[in-house]
Amino acid sequence: MGQDIPIEVLSVGTWMAGYALVANAFQQGRVFIGGDAAHLFTPTGGLDFNTAVEDAVNLGWKLASVVRGIAPARLLDTCAQERMPLAHRNTAYARQFADSVGLFAATPDLEEASERGERTRQMASEHLNGHVRLEFNIPGVTFGGRYHGSAIVVTNGSTSPPDAANSYQASACPGERSPHAWLTDGRSLYDTFHSEWNLLQLGPQPLDA
């Protein structure tokens, strides 16, 4: 901060699994919050840190653009427009993953040396193996975030693919992650992107940019 900031601890509580909390606001005037100040997760899925980094990236490039004078200050208003829906989405996914394992009922049958015990252990194995895939094979969560409703995203009437945790379908809908493509020279499309604005000229013939 560059100066001493007085801090008052308002409360201290024990941690409890199942948190899915999102702040009522991410901005008030010149003050912005992100990370754990903006959303609290249960740790299933490991989405807390990912979401916090995305908060910082979103605010970072916008703040830099405003400070450098290449964008109006109202650009900063889109941080909450874009990040709050993603916070609700990601905390809900984490809670879903937590419930998948946390609400599994372990019965005494699991300990029985009997046919019933064997069947119960087999059912538990199938459920828990399925949970592992549910929680950790999540390309849809990682790549499928959307910034629909943002003031800087212009819609074109296209329809987004379903938002599913365990599958990801690339989409060119505005406000979504640019779809990947291999270029004719062997490079990835992403290799041509840089830290500033990017203009894609699509089609078989070069367009007059």
BAFI-3210 file (N, C-alpha, C; in Angstrom, 3 decimals, decimal comma, padded with zeros to 6 digits):
// residues 209
n [1|2|3|4|5|6|7|8|9|10|11|12|13|14|15|16|17|18|19|20|21|22|23|24|25|26|27|28|29|30|31|32|33|34|35|36|37|38|39|40|41|42|43|44|45|46|47|48|49|50|51|52|53|54|55|56|57|58|59|60|61|62|63|64|65|66|67|68|69|70|71|72|73|74|75|76|77|78|79|80|81|82|83|84|85|86|87|88|89|90|91|92|93|94|95|96|97|98|99|100|101|102|103|104|105|106|107|108|109|110|111|112|113|114|115|116|117|118|119|120|121|122|123|124|125|126|127|128|129|130|131|132|133|134|135|136|137|138|139|140|141|142|143|144|145|146|147|148|149|150|151|152|153|154|155|156|157|158|159|160|161|162|163|164|165|166|167|168|169|170|171|172|173|174|175|176|177|178|179|180|181|182|183|184|185|186|187|188|189|190|191|192|193|194|195|196|197|198|199|200|201|202|203|204|205|206|207|208|209]
n.u [000,822|002,093|001,859|001,058|-001,735|-004,519|-005,917|-008,737|-009,746|-012,678|-013,977|-013,320|-013,482|-014,083|-013,051|-015,268|-016,414|-018,169|-018,717|-020,106|-020,001|-020,646|-019,746|-021,865|-021,261|-018,665|-017,314|-016,894|-017,004|-013,737|-012,697|-011,962|-012,674|-011,459|-010,707|-010,498|-011,781|-013,954|-015,254|-015,936|-014,910|-015,760|-013,145|-013,254|-012,555|-010,744|-011,144|-010,940|-008,454|-008,027|-010,238|-009,681|-007,293|-008,274|-009,943|-007,983|-006,608|-008,657|-009,319|-006,798|-005,883|-007,808|-007,631|-005,046|-005,438|-007,134|-005,565|-003,479|-004,805|-006,132|-008,623|-011,934|-012,913|-015,224|-014,932|-014,021|-016,280|-017,190|-015,917|-017,194|-019,558|-018,724|-017,223|-018,728|-020,978|-019,430|-018,240|-020,452|-021,159|-018,834|-018,520|-020,847|-020,394|-018,225|-019,499|-021,301|-019,514|-018,531|-020,818|-021,208|-019,338|-019,449|-022,074|-022,362|-023,499|-022,026|-022,467|-022,845|-022,717|-020,535|-018,421|-018,898|-018,110|-019,360|-021,726|-023,512|-021,992|-019,915|-021,315|-022,119|-019,653|-018,810|-020,700|-020,073|-017,507|-017,972|-019,447|-017,602|-015,429|-016,676|-017,126|-014,518|-013,908|-015,912|-015,094|-012,421|-011,965|-012,549|-012,833|-014,789|-015,360|-012,899|-012,347|-014,755|-015,966|-018,113|-018,669|-021,176|-023,566|-021,898|-020,959|-019,095|-019,183|-020,394|-023,236|-024,097|-026,237|-025,736|-025,791|-024,783|-022,902|-023,951|-023,265|-021,226|-019,677|-017,919|-017,308|-016,163|-016,928|-015,713|-016,397|-017,464|-018,966|-019,582|-017,902|-016,915|-014,286|-011,812|-012,008|-009,721|-007,338|-005,348|-002,915|-002,039|000,705|001,591|001,593|-000,067|-003,218|-003,338|-000,688|-000,331|-001,605|-001,357|-000,494|-002,091|-004,934|-006,523|-007,155|-009,070|-008,962|-011,092|-011,816|-011,424|-010,075|-007,775|-008,840|-009,515|-008,214]
n.v [-001,212|001,148|002,663|002,721|000,825|000,906|-001,937|-003,734|-006,584|-008,189|-010,592|-014,030|-017,261|-020,826|-023,054|-024,529|-027,124|-026,823|-024,205|-021,709|-018,906|-015,601|-012,239|-009,338|-007,160|-006,212|-003,933|-000,623|002,546|003,639|001,376|-002,029|-005,517|-008,889|-012,393|-014,249|-012,295|-011,708|-014,062|-017,191|-020,540|-024,036|-026,465|-028,454|-029,459|-027,437|-024,735|-022,231|-020,762|-020,579|-019,011|-016,669|-015,810|-015,263|-013,117|-011,180|-010,924|-009,940|-007,448|-006,328|-005,838|-004,045|-001,938|-001,101|-000,168|002,007|003,651|004,231|005,801|004,895|003,909|004,589|005,435|004,086|001,561|000,001|-000,645|-002,946|-005,058|-006,186|-006,871|-008,955|-010,731|-011,400|-013,111|-015,328|-016,011|-016,882|-019,059|-020,730|-021,221|-022,617|-024,908|-025,992|-026,532|-028,450|-030,512|-031,024|-031,938|-034,289|-036,100|-035,613|-036,070|-038,709|-041,703|-043,630|-046,778|-049,285|-051,707|-051,679|-052,735|-055,362|-058,822|-060,250|-061,265|-059,197|-057,101|-057,066|-056,286|-053,743|-052,458|-052,520|-050,846|-048,481|-048,089|-047,634|-045,261|-043,468|-043,534|-042,425|-039,924|-038,879|-038,423|-036,556|-034,393|-033,732|-033,928|-031,491|-029,737|-028,047|-026,236|-024,974|-023,839|-022,883|-020,515|-017,650|-014,316|-013,144|-010,533|-008,495|-005,062|-004,524|-006,500|-007,429|-008,855|-011,345|-012,830|-015,524|-018,885|-020,232|-023,194|-025,817|-025,146|-027,066|-028,915|-031,109|-031,321|-029,648|-027,466|-025,796|-022,416|-019,681|-017,645|-014,292|-012,991|-015,303|-017,784|-017,650|-019,880|-022,562|-022,991|-024,585|-023,085|-022,649|-022,540|-024,106|-023,035|-022,399|-020,783|-019,283|-018,645|-016,381|-014,398|-011,529|-009,239|-007,044|-005,687|-007,929|-008,635|-010,702|-011,862|-013,453|-016,067|-017,297|-015,508|-012,818|-010,097|-006,559|-005,006]
n.w [000,000|000,469|002,697|006,223|007,130|009,118|010,601|011,547|013,180|012,697|013,181|013,973|012,754|012,807|010,194|007,823|005,801|002,702|002,144|000,080|-000,778|-001,883|-002,328|-001,897|-003,468|-005,705|-006,068|-004,906|-005,627|-005,899|-004,877|-005,084|-004,803|-004,680|-005,124|-002,042|-000,581|-002,071|-002,680|-001,159|-001,018|-000,790|-000,751|-002,731|-006,025|-006,382|-007,099|-005,992|-005,996|-008,768|-009,560|-008,167|-009,400|-011,948|-011,309|-010,687|-013,121|-014,752|-013,549|-013,660|-016,393|-017,211|-015,393|-015,983|-018,593|-018,164|-016,501|-018,242|-019,997|-022,278|-022,187|-020,992|-017,591|-016,933|-017,910|-015,842|-014,462|-015,574|-014,416|-012,127|-013,416|-015,017|-013,373|-011,053|-011,820|-012,602|-010,196|-008,697|-010,306|-010,148|-007,368|-006,962|-008,495|-007,039|-004,629|-005,508|-006,169|-003,610|-002,286|-003,667|-002,665|000,080|000,924|000,589|001,850|004,199|005,197|007,820|006,503|004,826|006,240|006,537|006,286|004,039|001,460|001,123|002,191|000,302|-002,006|-001,200|-000,897|-003,542|-004,756|-003,417|-004,375|-007,121|-006,967|-005,738|-007,483|-009,686|-008,594|-008,429|-011,129|-011,629|-010,020|-010,734|-013,484|-015,212|-017,600|-018,604|-016,549|-016,316|-018,860|-019,816|-018,896|-019,127|-020,281|-020,599|-020,835|-020,144|-020,427|-022,373|-024,203|-027,259|-028,424|-030,912|-031,605|-031,639|-030,282|-027,222|-026,355|-024,041|-020,581|-018,931|-016,357|-016,755|-019,424|-022,368|-024,935|-027,620|-028,562|-030,585|-029,653|-028,680|-025,818|-024,799|-024,380|-026,859|-029,606|-030,192|-032,842|-035,334|-037,335|-040,832|-041,025|-039,004|-036,487|-033,333|-032,998|-030,671|-030,264|-031,737|-030,421|-028,248|-025,553|-025,864|-027,657|-029,961|-033,346|-035,273|-038,511|-040,416|-042,753|-046,147|-047,814|-047,338|-045,358|-045,573|-043,073]
ca.u [000,000|002,939|001,657|000,444|-003,188|-005,077|-006,769|-009,506|-010,283|-014,073|-014,373|-012,518|-014,332|-013,488|-013,365|-016,230|-016,631|-019,487|-018,898|-020,356|-020,399|-020,219|-020,031|-022,971|-020,703|-017,222|-016,736|-017,554|-016,152|-012,387|-012,271|-012,351|-012,266|-011,383|-010,202|-011,287|-012,608|-015,146|-015,934|-015,366|-015,196|-015,302|-011,981|-013,416|-012,386|-009,615|-011,543|-010,760|-007,293|-008,274|-011,176|-008,998|-006,371|-009,098|-010,335|-006,839|-006,356|-009,743|-009,138|-005,472|-005,747|-008,726|-007,049|-003,906|-005,945|-007,667|-004,439|-002,720|-005,623|-006,643|-009,997|-012,604|-013,005|-016,384|-014,517|-013,847|-017,581|-017,469|-015,276|-018,236|-020,503|-018,159|-016,680|-019,700|-021,642|-018,483|-018,071|-021,628|-021,047|-017,754|-018,807|-021,900|-019,750|-017,456|-020,469|-021,804|-018,483|-018,465|-021,984|-021,061|-018,614|-019,810|-023,390|-022,355|-023,803|-021,229|-023,254|-022,090|-022,559|-019,208|-017,465|-019,312|-017,473|-020,515|-022,117|-024,085|-020,880|-019,216|-022,138|-022,081|-018,337|-018,777|-021,493|-019,297|-016,392|-018,490|-019,816|-016,429|-014,678|-017,408|-016,898|-013,190|-014,038|-016,762|-014,398|-011,109|-011,986|-013,491|-012,450|-015,858|-015,191|-011,649|-012,340|-016,094|-016,548|-018,664|-018,901|-022,426|-024,138|-020,922|-021,193|-018,110|-019,368|-021,475|-023,786|-024,372|-027,369|-025,332|-026,181|-023,656|-023,088|-024,275|-022,191|-021,147|-018,390|-017,038|-017,064|-015,972|-017,108|-015,255|-017,466|-017,069|-019,930|-018,930|-017,838|-016,389|-012,899|-011,625|-011,739|-008,372|-007,187|-003,982|-002,753|-001,400|002,159|001,891|001,452|-001,373|-003,840|-002,991|000,678|-000,357|-002,197|-000,407|-001,085|-003,029|-006,105|-006,263|-008,199|-009,028|-009,498|-011,550|-012,265|-010,371|-009,328|-007,434|-009,728|-008,879|-008,426]
ca.v [000,000|002,322|003,348|001,879|000,784|000,319|-003,088|-004,215|-007,934|-008,162|-011,890|-015,196|-018,439|-022,079|-023,384|-025,607|-027,489|-026,520|-022,791|-021,242|-017,541|-014,565|-010,904|-008,627|-006,201|-006,360|-002,602|000,567|003,662|003,294|000,182|-003,301|-006,715|-010,111|-013,516|-014,668|-011,183|-011,645|-015,361|-018,260|-021,832|-025,309|-026,687|-029,478|-028,934|-026,516|-023,593|-020,975|-020,028|-020,281|-017,897|-015,480|-015,353|-014,661|-011,787|-010,272|-010,679|-009,107|-006,081|-005,827|-005,235|-002,910|-000,838|-000,604|000,588|003,284|004,461|004,683|006,748|004,362|003,463|005,422|004,841|003,212|000,192|-000,716|-001,128|-004,272|-006,103|-006,869|-007,467|-010,191|-011,655|-011,874|-014,338|-016,445|-016,411|-017,699|-020,315|-021,586|-021,688|-023,633|-026,144|-026,534|-027,094|-029,677|-031,533|-031,357|-032,756|-035,596|-036,990|-035,355|-036,615|-040,156|-042,354|-044,822|-047,605|-050,383|-052,825|-051,620|-053,479|-056,757|-059,871|-060,994|-060,873|-057,842|-056,183|-056,972|-055,464|-052,360|-051,905|-052,311|-049,634|-047,336|-047,907|-047,011|-043,873|-042,644|-043,394|-041,435|-038,609|-038,397|-037,849|-035,362|-033,275|-033,372|-033,833|-030,369|-028,740|-027,075|-025,180|-024,260|-023,108|-022,534|-019,307|-016,715|-012,952|-012,638|-009,454|-007,434|-003,884|-004,446|-007,656|-007,195|-010,142|-011,469|-013,731|-016,928|-019,634|-020,883|-024,594|-025,947|-024,940|-028,312|-028,987|-032,198|-031,301|-028,301|-027,330|-024,472|-021,592|-018,347|-016,665|-013,175|-013,097|-016,601|-018,049|-017,839|-021,274|-022,831|-023,489|-024,681|-022,295|-023,402|-022,582|-024,986|-022,368|-022,329|-019,451|-018,562|-018,137|-015,082|-013,417|-010,834|-008,661|-005,974|-006,126|-008,796|-008,633|-011,908|-011,738|-014,794|-016,302|-017,809|-014,397|-011,778|-008,949|-005,266|-004,676]
ca.w [000,000|000,551|003,968|007,241|007,053|010,341|010,330|012,694|012,996|013,128|013,708|013,612|012,842|012,364|008,810|007,679|004,404|002,155|001,872|-001,282|-000,449|-002,820|-001,800|-002,531|-004,420|-005,927|-006,254|-004,381|-006,009|-006,336|-004,140|-005,702|-004,079|-005,457|-004,348|-000,883|-000,111|-002,911|-002,744|-000,346|-001,610|-000,270|-001,605|-003,763|-007,373|-006,432|-007,920|-005,272|-006,506|-010,185|-009,660|-007,676|-010,444|-013,000|-010,812|-010,790|-014,548|-015,268|-013,060|-014,006|-017,727|-017,311|-014,623|-016,757|-019,734|-017,678|-016,017|-019,419|-020,745|-023,543|-021,960|-019,981|-016,258|-016,828|-018,225|-014,586|-013,997|-016,131|-013,601|-011,361|-014,370|-015,556|-012,390|-010,073|-012,287|-012,582|-008,800|-008,352|-011,059|-009,677|-006,015|-007,076|-008,940|-005,923|-003,672|-006,130|-006,001|-002,185|-001,955|-004,295|-001,749|001,471|001,239|000,398|003,129|004,495|006,109|008,458|005,572|004,202|007,055|006,662|005,481|003,535|000,104|001,215|002,354|-000,974|-002,902|-000,715|-001,236|-004,987|-005,023|-002,938|-005,304|-008,341|-006,686|-005,443|-008,733|-010,475|-007,993|-008,807|-012,485|-011,526|-009,374|-011,256|-014,946|-015,313|-018,606|-018,781|-015,549|-016,574|-020,129|-020,277|-018,303|-020,120|-019,833|-021,166|-020,038|-019,936|-021,263|-023,461|-025,076|-028,204|-028,835|-032,345|-031,803|-031,622|-029,087|-026,558|-025,977|-022,615|-019,607|-018,175|-015,667|-017,174|-020,866|-022,905|-026,372|-028,043|-029,107|-031,022|-029,163|-027,996|-024,373|-024,410|-024,737|-028,298|-029,945|-030,659|-034,213|-035,858|-038,539|-041,916|-040,836|-037,890|-035,199|-032,701|-033,049|-029,445|-030,376|-032,409|-029,518|-027,393|-024,352|-026,188|-028,420|-031,106|-034,366|-036,090|-039,858|-040,725|-044,128|-047,053|-048,418|-046,355|-045,334|-045,378|-041,663]
c.u [000,853|002,757|001,016|-001,077|-003,717|-006,069|-007,449|-010,058|-011,696|-014,505|-013,383|-013,407|-013,597|-013,933|-014,347|-016,448|-018,037|-019,723|-019,152|-020,893|-019,824|-020,649|-021,179|-022,501|-019,208|-016,528|-017,576|-016,633|-014,813|-011,853|-012,838|-011,917|-012,242|-010,863|-011,108|-012,138|-013,932|-015,926|-015,187|-015,851|-015,008|-014,205|-012,154|-013,359|-011,224|-009,913|-011,269|-009,625|-007,495|-009,156|-010,530|-008,034|-007,146|-009,593|-009,215|-006,536|-007,397|-009,568|-007,827|-005,395|-006,658|-008,170|-005,862|-004,374|-006,465|-006,531|-003,633|-003,532|-006,157|-008,048|-010,626|-012,737|-014,181|-016,078|-014,413|-015,166|-017,879|-016,815|-016,333|-019,251|-020,013|-017,789|-017,717|-020,469|-020,712|-018,235|-019,239|-021,559|-020,025|-017,969|-019,899|-021,323|-018,978|-018,376|-021,052|-020,801|-018,412|-019,627|-021,852|-020,346|-019,096|-021,141|-023,479|-022,521|-022,977|-021,960|-022,392|-021,880|-021,176|-018,197|-017,774|-018,506|-018,568|-020,790|-022,721|-022,985|-020,111|-019,989|-022,084|-020,748|-018,210|-019,550|-020,742|-018,144|-016,851|-018,828|-018,576|-015,525|-015,353|-017,213|-015,548|-013,230|-014,850|-015,974|-013,156|-011,034|-012,988|-013,042|-013,525|-015,768|-013,994|-011,743|-013,691|-016,729|-016,999|-018,877|-020,128|-022,983|-023,165|-021,187|-020,212|-018,168|-020,593|-021,988|-024,064|-025,488|-027,003|-025,697|-024,975|-023,942|-023,423|-023,047|-022,166|-019,754|-017,430|-016,834|-016,934|-016,108|-016,724|-016,387|-016,902|-018,087|-019,191|-018,996|-017,288|-014,948|-012,783|-011,349|-010,327|-008,404|-005,714|-003,916|-001,972|000,111|002,562|001,784|000,033|-001,918|-003,434|-001,560|000,720|-000,984|-001,094|-001,172|-002,073|-004,209|-005,675|-007,448|-008,029|-009,677|-009,832|-011,996|-011,119|-009,519|-009,003|-008,377|-008,929|-009,178|-008,537]
c.v [001,258|003,118|002,377|001,974|000,173|-000,793|-003,522|-005,594|-007,961|-009,496|-012,946|-016,419|-019,673|-022,368|-024,547|-025,883|-027,109|-025,057|-022,542|-019,823|-016,557|-013,214|-010,253|-007,631|-006,435|-005,006|-001,580|001,741|003,179|002,022|-001,070|-004,441|-007,896|-011,218|-013,855|-013,545|-011,134|-012,951|-016,388|-019,605|-022,954|-025,769|-027,729|-028,847|-027,978|-025,245|-022,245|-020,159|-019,646|-019,045|-016,602|-014,924|-014,690|-013,280|-010,777|-009,933|-009,716|-007,653|-005,489|-005,160|-004,026|-001,699|-000,241|000,243|001,954|004,196|005,020|005,623|006,229|003,792|004,361|004,676|003,887|001,773|-000,641|-001,251|-002,528|-005,383|-006,894|-007,532|-008,824|-011,198|-012,176|-013,104|-015,543|-016,923|-017,280|-019,057|-021,248|-022,075|-022,753|-024,962|-026,790|-027,169|-028,395|-030,820|-031,983|-032,255|-034,166|-036,581|-036,825|-035,947|-038,116|-040,834|-043,631|-045,631|-048,698|-051,580|-052,854|-052,499|-054,973|-057,672|-060,802|-060,568|-059,479|-056,806|-055,991|-056,111|-053,994|-051,710|-051,649|-051,058|-048,391|-047,037|-047,200|-045,546|-043,001|-042,504|-042,385|-040,037|-038,035|-037,773|-036,561|-034,166|-032,817|-033,314|-032,750|-029,332|-027,685|-025,933|-024,311|-023,356|-022,506|-021,322|-018,325|-015,347|-012,366|-011,549|-008,339|-006,288|-003,792|-005,673|-007,414|-008,543|-010,148|-012,452|-015,200|-017,564|-020,364|-022,366|-024,680|-025,734|-026,160|-028,445|-029,962|-032,297|-029,857|-028,342|-025,910|-023,722|-020,240|-017,294|-015,536|-013,334|-014,409|-016,751|-018,288|-019,304|-021,437|-023,308|-023,587|-023,930|-023,100|-023,483|-023,414|-024,338|-022,533|-020,913|-018,629|-018,024|-016,757|-013,999|-012,752|-010,087|-007,538|-006,541|-006,987|-008,739|-009,877|-011,615|-013,137|-014,895|-016,731|-016,706|-013,364|-010,586|-007,671|-004,806|-003,173]
c.w [000,000|001,820|004,948|007,137|008,343|009,987|011,616|012,362|013,562|013,711|013,244|013,790|012,380|010,932|008,781|006,191|003,963|001,880|000,388|-001,141|-001,453|-002,260|-002,562|-003,580|-004,514|-006,063|-005,521|-004,646|-006,533|-005,661|-004,809|-004,791|-005,044|-004,571|-003,183|-000,308|-000,865|-002,930|-001,908|-000,882|-000,599|-001,232|-002,704|-005,155|-007,504|-007,193|-007,260|-005,871|-007,969|-010,330|-009,196|-008,716|-011,575|-012,591|-011,051|-012,245|-015,104|-014,847|-013,559|-015,356|-017,887|-016,563|-015,373|-017,928|-019,318|-017,240|-017,186|-020,309|-022,061|-023,390|-020,909|-018,668|-016,139|-017,263|-016,951|-014,034|-014,514|-015,334|-012,833|-012,290|-014,858|-014,473|-011,394|-010,566|-012,285|-011,156|-008,342|-009,038|-010,423|-008,242|-006,038|-007,547|-007,794|-004,885|-004,210|-005,952|-004,541|-001,780|-002,508|-003,377|-000,308|001,869|000,980|001,752|003,271|005,565|006,725|007,532|004,944|004,945|007,110|005,746|004,970|002,109|000,105|001,376|001,056|-001,958|-002,500|-001,061|-002,733|-005,368|-004,576|-003,881|-006,574|-008,110|-006,520|-006,665|-009,651|-009,930|-008,398|-010,193|-012,446|-011,016|-010,123|-012,779|-015,325|-016,356|-018,833|-017,787|-015,910|-017,791|-020,510|-019,645|-019,377|-019,488|-020,535|-020,253|-019,739|-020,902|-022,430|-024,378|-025,950|-028,704|-030,333|-032,639|-031,785|-030,285|-028,512|-026,350|-024,496|-021,744|-018,701|-017,589|-016,331|-018,671|-021,322|-024,409|-026,765|-028,729|-029,518|-030,584|-028,448|-026,481|-023,879|-024,881|-026,233|-028,596|-030,493|-032,107|-034,546|-037,177|-039,578|-041,765|-039,625|-036,531|-034,656|-032,868|-031,827|-029,481|-031,027|-031,537|-028,691|-026,309|-024,634|-026,978|-029,607|-032,051|-035,217|-037,443|-040,347|-042,178|-045,011|-047,682|-047,335|-046,477|-045,150|-043,953|-041,449]
res [m|g|q|d|i|p|i|e|v|l|s|v|g|t|w|m|a|g|y|a|l|v|a|n|a|f|q|q|g|r|v|f|i|g|g|d|a|a|h|l|f|t|p|t|g|g|l|d|f|n|t|a|v|e|d|a|v|n|l|g|w|k|l|a|s|v|v|r|g|i|a|p|a|r|l|l|d|t|c|a|q|e|r|m|p|l|a|h|r|n|t|a|y|a|r|q|f|a|d|s|v|g|l|f|a|a|t|p|d|l|e|e|a|s|e|r|g|e|r|t|r|q|m|a|s|e|h|l|n|g|h|v|r|l|e|f|n|i|p|g|v|t|f|g|g|r|y|h|g|s|a|i|v|v|t|n|g|s|t|s|p|p|d|a|a|n|s|y|q|a|s|a|c|p|g|e|r|s|p|h|a|w|l|t|d|g|r|s|l|y|d|t|f|h|s|e|w|n|l|l|q|l|g|p|q|p|l|d|a]
***
